[in-house]
Amino acid sequence: MEKEDLIEGIVKMEWNAFDKVDNLGGRAECQNDWNTFSVMRRSQYLAWPEHLLESFYGDFLEADARGWNLITEKYGRMMESTVPEEYEAIKDRLPVCSEKKRAIVDQIAEIQVEWMEEFALVYPHMAENARSIRKEEDTPYNTSYETYLKGELLTYSDRTLGLYGSWIVELKKSGQNLAKIIMTNTALLYGYESLEAAEGSLSKFSG
């Protein structure tokens, strides 16, 4: 499959899985917002190398084959930080995660959180329109970038997580910032000419 086909396939599978997520407080508004969902997810996957997309596409097919919803799992993982008491009631329904996998996820997330903090210093208005960054800001009504990321990474197969971790290390060694790459993709998908143009436009609304 071509890269664009892989991205479209993953985003559609994610949307179908997202549509089936049962929230404790009822259906969320974002579950009816395909356009925002599509832009956010495509922004991420456009940054990924093709071999990583192929591996994650395989994860979704494997999960579907066994009747497992990876998006439900992702949101369940987030609850460990946002609503810990409620997480205790559902944690046994989630696949067991080894301490090794959790440690790898923590290491990857720390790199990406630092990238997001660096991004926020240069593009504060774009950052304000994204999630709060650190897990210390988590509440039942606010899921930080760090917690969302960890929840997602914990759903990856060991194969995909290994490929993803290696790619993150390569980006860091080459001085690239994945947060900036993804946010640039977001700006372009929303019709801005550049990240700087999006930042400038948002700054006008902030007064």
C-alpha positions as a LaTeX table, in Angstrom:
\begin{tabular}{lrrr}
\hline
Residue & $x$ (\AA) & $y$ (\AA) & $z$ (\AA) \\
\hline
Met1 & 0.00 & 0.00 & 0.00 \\
Glu2 & 1.08 & 3.57 & $-0.66$ \\
Lys3 & 1.68 & 5.85 & 2.31 \\
Glu4 & $-1.48$ & 7.89 & 1.72 \\
Asp5 & $-3.56$ & 4.70 & 1.51 \\
Leu6 & $-2.08$ & 3.45 & 4.78 \\
Ile7 & $-2.88$ & 6.74 & 6.49 \\
Glu8 & $-6.45$ & 6.76 & 5.19 \\
Gly9 & $-6.91$ & 3.15 & 6.22 \\
Ile10 & $-5.64$ & 3.73 & 9.75 \\
Val11 & $-7.68$ & 6.91 & 10.26 \\
Lys12 & $-10.88$ & 5.23 & 9.07 \\
Met13 & $-10.30$ & 2.21 & 11.31 \\
Glu14 & $-9.61$ & 4.54 & 14.24 \\
Trp15 & $-12.76$ & 6.54 & 13.54 \\
Asn16 & $-14.89$ & 3.40 & 13.40 \\
Ala17 & $-13.37$ & 2.23 & 16.70 \\
Phe18 & $-13.74$ & 5.71 & 18.24 \\
Asp19 & $-17.41$ & 5.73 & 17.27 \\
Lys20 & $-17.93$ & 2.59 & 19.36 \\
Val21 & $-16.23$ & 3.88 & 22.54 \\
Asp22 & $-18.65$ & 4.01 & 25.48 \\
Asn23 & $-17.91$ & 7.03 & 27.66 \\
Leu24 & $-18.90$ & 7.04 & 31.31 \\
Gly25 & $-20.74$ & 10.33 & 30.87 \\
Gly26 & $-22.38$ & 9.37 & 27.59 \\
Arg27 & $-21.37$ & 10.01 & 23.99 \\
Ala28 & $-18.78$ & 12.78 & 23.63 \\
Glu29 & $-19.25$ & 15.63 & 21.15 \\
Cys30 & $-15.90$ & 14.84 & 19.53 \\
Gln31 & $-17.29$ & 11.43 & 18.51 \\
Asn32 & $-19.48$ & 13.28 & 16.00 \\
Asp33 & $-16.73$ & 15.54 & 14.64 \\
Trp34 & $-15.11$ & 13.65 & 11.78 \\
Asn35 & $-13.36$ & 16.69 & 10.31 \\
Thr36 & $-11.39$ & 17.56 & 13.45 \\
Phe37 & $-10.65$ & 13.90 & 14.13 \\
Ser38 & $-9.37$ & 13.40 & 10.58 \\
Val39 & $-7.10$ & 16.47 & 10.69 \\
Met40 & $-5.63$ & 15.57 & 14.08 \\
Arg41 & $-4.92$ & 11.96 & 13.19 \\
Arg42 & $-3.65$ & 12.66 & 9.67 \\
Ser43 & $-1.33$ & 15.35 & 11.05 \\
Gln44 & 0.32 & 12.68 & 13.17 \\
Tyr45 & 0.51 & 9.93 & 10.59 \\
Leu46 & 1.81 & 12.15 & 7.80 \\
Ala47 & 4.95 & 12.52 & 9.94 \\
Trp48 & 5.44 & 8.76 & 10.30 \\
Pro49 & 7.73 & 6.68 & 8.06 \\
Glu50 & 5.98 & 4.11 & 5.91 \\
His51 & 7.31 & 1.04 & 7.73 \\
Leu52 & 5.87 & 2.34 & 11.00 \\
Leu53 & 2.49 & 2.97 & 9.39 \\
Glu54 & 2.51 & $-0.58$ & 8.02 \\
Ser55 & 3.22 & $-2.01$ & 11.45 \\
Phe56 & 0.46 & $-0.02$ & 13.17 \\
Tyr57 & $-1.99$ & $-0.83$ & 10.37 \\
Gly58 & $-1.23$ & $-4.46$ & 11.18 \\
Asp59 & $-1.91$ & $-3.81$ & 14.87 \\
Phe60 & $-5.39$ & $-2.56$ & 14.04 \\
Leu61 & $-6.18$ & $-5.47$ & 11.75 \\
Glu62 & $-5.02$ & $-7.92$ & 14.42 \\
Ala63 & $-7.09$ & $-6.17$ & 17.10 \\
Asp64 & $-10.19$ & $-6.16$ & 14.89 \\
Ala65 & $-9.71$ & $-9.85$ & 14.14 \\
Arg66 & $-9.92$ & $-10.67$ & 17.84 \\
Gly67 & $-12.76$ & $-8.23$ & 18.51 \\
Trp68 & $-10.67$ & $-5.78$ & 20.50 \\
Asn69 & $-11.12$ & $-1.99$ & 20.33 \\
Leu70 & $-7.74$ & $-0.24$ & 20.53 \\
Ile71 & $-9.36$ & 3.18 & 21.02 \\
Thr72 & $-11.36$ & 1.95 & 23.99 \\
Glu73 & $-8.11$ & 0.60 & 25.40 \\
Lys74 & $-6.35$ & 3.92 & 24.81 \\
Tyr75 & $-8.95$ & 5.88 & 26.73 \\
Gly76 & $-8.96$ & 3.24 & 29.45 \\
Arg77 & $-5.19$ & 3.65 & 29.86 \\
Met78 & $-5.58$ & 7.42 & 30.23 \\
Met79 & $-7.98$ & 6.94 & 33.13 \\
Glu80 & $-5.09$ & 5.72 & 35.29 \\
Ser81 & $-4.02$ & 9.36 & 35.55 \\
Thr82 & $-7.24$ & 11.32 & 34.97 \\
Val83 & $-9.69$ & 9.29 & 37.10 \\
Pro84 & $-7.61$ & 6.77 & 39.09 \\
Glu85 & $-10.50$ & 5.48 & 41.21 \\
Glu86 & $-12.56$ & 4.67 & 38.13 \\
Tyr87 & $-9.49$ & 3.15 & 36.50 \\
Glu88 & $-9.27$ & 0.64 & 39.34 \\
Ala89 & $-12.71$ & $-0.65$ & 38.37 \\
Ile90 & $-11.80$ & $-1.29$ & 34.72 \\
Lys91 & $-8.06$ & $-2.06$ & 34.74 \\
Asp92 & $-8.55$ & $-5.83$ & 34.81 \\
Arg93 & $-10.34$ & $-5.63$ & 31.45 \\
Leu94 & $-7.22$ & $-4.21$ & 29.78 \\
Pro95 & $-4.35$ & $-6.29$ & 28.41 \\
Val96 & $-1.51$ & $-6.75$ & 30.88 \\
Cys97 & 1.40 & $-4.34$ & 30.26 \\
Ser98 & 4.85 & $-5.40$ & 31.41 \\
Glu99 & 7.00 & $-3.07$ & 33.49 \\
Lys100 & 9.50 & $-3.11$ & 30.62 \\
Lys101 & 6.89 & $-1.81$ & 28.18 \\
Arg102 & 5.80 & 0.88 & 30.63 \\
Ala103 & 9.42 & 1.96 & 31.10 \\
Ile104 & 9.94 & 2.22 & 27.33 \\
Val105 & 6.75 & 4.26 & 26.98 \\
Asp106 & 7.85 & 6.59 & 29.79 \\
Gln107 & 11.21 & 7.19 & 28.08 \\
Ile108 & 9.61 & 7.90 & 24.71 \\
Ala109 & 6.97 & 10.16 & 26.24 \\
Glu110 & 9.55 & 12.23 & 28.11 \\
Ile111 & 11.33 & 13.03 & 24.85 \\
Gln112 & 8.07 & 14.03 & 23.18 \\
Val113 & 6.87 & 16.08 & 26.16 \\
Glu114 & 10.12 & 18.04 & 26.06 \\
Trp115 & 9.60 & 18.61 & 22.33 \\
Met116 & 6.10 & 19.92 & 23.00 \\
Glu117 & 7.39 & 22.26 & 25.70 \\
Glu118 & 10.04 & 23.56 & 23.30 \\
Phe119 & 7.36 & 24.05 & 20.66 \\
Ala120 & 5.13 & 25.94 & 23.08 \\
Leu121 & 7.89 & 28.45 & 23.83 \\
Val122 & 8.14 & 29.43 & 20.17 \\
Tyr123 & 4.50 & 28.96 & 19.11 \\
Pro124 & 2.47 & 29.75 & 22.25 \\
His125 & $-0.82$ & 30.38 & 20.46 \\
Met126 & $-0.73$ & 27.09 & 18.58 \\
Ala127 & 0.17 & 25.36 & 21.83 \\
Glu128 & $-2.74$ & 27.00 & 23.65 \\
Asn129 & $-5.09$ & 25.39 & 21.14 \\
Ala130 & $-3.65$ & 21.96 & 21.92 \\
Arg131 & $-3.74$ & 19.96 & 25.14 \\
Ser132 & $-2.05$ & 21.00 & 28.37 \\
Ile133 & 1.32 & 19.31 & 28.36 \\
Arg134 & 2.27 & 17.58 & 31.62 \\
Lys135 & 0.32 & 14.86 & 33.43 \\
Glu136 & 0.34 & 16.98 & 36.60 \\
Glu137 & $-2.39$ & 19.04 & 34.91 \\
Asp138 & $-4.68$ & 16.02 & 34.47 \\
Thr139 & $-8.21$ & 16.19 & 35.87 \\
Pro140 & $-11.35$ & 14.18 & 35.14 \\
Tyr141 & $-12.16$ & 16.88 & 32.57 \\
Asn142 & $-8.68$ & 17.51 & 31.19 \\
Thr143 & $-6.32$ & 14.97 & 29.67 \\
Ser144 & $-2.79$ & 16.23 & 29.13 \\
Tyr145 & $-0.66$ & 15.63 & 26.07 \\
Glu146 & 1.62 & 13.40 & 28.16 \\
Thr147 & $-1.22$ & 11.20 & 29.41 \\
Tyr148 & $-2.87$ & 10.98 & 25.98 \\
Leu149 & 0.45 & 10.01 & 24.41 \\
Lys150 & 1.21 & 7.34 & 27.00 \\
Gly151 & $-2.28$ & 5.93 & 26.66 \\
Glu152 & $-1.76$ & 5.60 & 22.92 \\
Leu153 & 1.75 & 4.17 & 23.09 \\
Leu154 & 0.64 & 1.48 & 25.54 \\
Thr155 & $-1.78$ & 0.15 & 22.92 \\
Tyr156 & 0.99 & $-0.42$ & 20.38 \\
Ser157 & 2.23 & $-3.94$ & 19.83 \\
Asp158 & 5.78 & $-4.64$ & 20.96 \\
Arg159 & 6.74 & $-4.64$ & 17.28 \\
Thr160 & 5.25 & $-1.21$ & 16.60 \\
Leu161 & 6.50 & 0.28 & 19.86 \\
Gly162 & 10.04 & $-0.87$ & 19.06 \\
Leu163 & 9.91 & 0.71 & 15.61 \\
Tyr164 & 8.38 & 3.89 & 17.02 \\
Gly165 & 10.99 & 4.18 & 19.78 \\
Ser166 & 13.85 & 3.75 & 17.31 \\
Trp167 & 12.35 & 6.43 & 15.07 \\
Ile168 & 11.97 & 8.86 & 17.99 \\
Val169 & 15.64 & 8.35 & 18.90 \\
Glu170 & 16.64 & 9.01 & 15.27 \\
Leu171 & 14.64 & 12.25 & 15.24 \\
Lys172 & 16.22 & 13.38 & 18.49 \\
Lys173 & 19.75 & 12.59 & 17.28 \\
Ser174 & 19.14 & 14.59 & 14.09 \\
Gly175 & 17.83 & 17.59 & 16.05 \\
Gln176 & 14.27 & 17.35 & 14.76 \\
Asn177 & 11.17 & 18.12 & 16.82 \\
Leu178 & 8.22 & 15.83 & 16.14 \\
Ala179 & 5.77 & 18.18 & 17.86 \\
Lys180 & 6.70 & 20.92 & 15.39 \\
Ile181 & 6.42 & 18.54 & 12.43 \\
Ile182 & 2.94 & 17.40 & 13.48 \\
Met183 & 1.72 & 20.92 & 14.26 \\
Thr184 & 3.01 & 22.09 & 10.88 \\
Asn185 & 0.96 & 19.34 & 9.25 \\
Thr186 & $-2.07$ & 20.49 & 11.27 \\
Ala187 & $-1.64$ & 24.08 & 10.12 \\
Leu188 & $-1.34$ & 23.03 & 6.47 \\
Leu189 & $-4.39$ & 20.74 & 6.66 \\
Tyr190 & $-6.41$ & 23.64 & 8.06 \\
Gly191 & $-5.45$ & 25.69 & 5.02 \\
Tyr192 & $-2.67$ & 27.90 & 6.39 \\
Glu193 & 0.39 & 28.49 & 4.24 \\
Ser194 & 2.73 & 27.67 & 7.11 \\
Leu195 & 3.02 & 27.10 & 10.84 \\
Glu196 & 4.04 & 30.72 & 11.24 \\
Ala197 & 0.92 & 31.87 & 9.39 \\
Ala198 & $-1.28$ & 29.81 & 11.71 \\
Glu199 & 0.49 & 31.18 & 14.77 \\
Gly200 & 0.07 & 34.74 & 13.52 \\
Ser201 & $-3.62$ & 34.22 & 12.81 \\
Leu202 & $-4.28$ & 32.75 & 16.26 \\
Ser203 & $-2.37$ & 35.55 & 17.96 \\
Lys204 & $-4.94$ & 38.05 & 16.60 \\
Phe205 & $-7.77$ & 36.18 & 18.32 \\
Ser206 & $-5.95$ & 36.10 & 21.66 \\
Gly207 & $-6.02$ & 39.88 & 21.80 \\
\hline
\end{tabular}
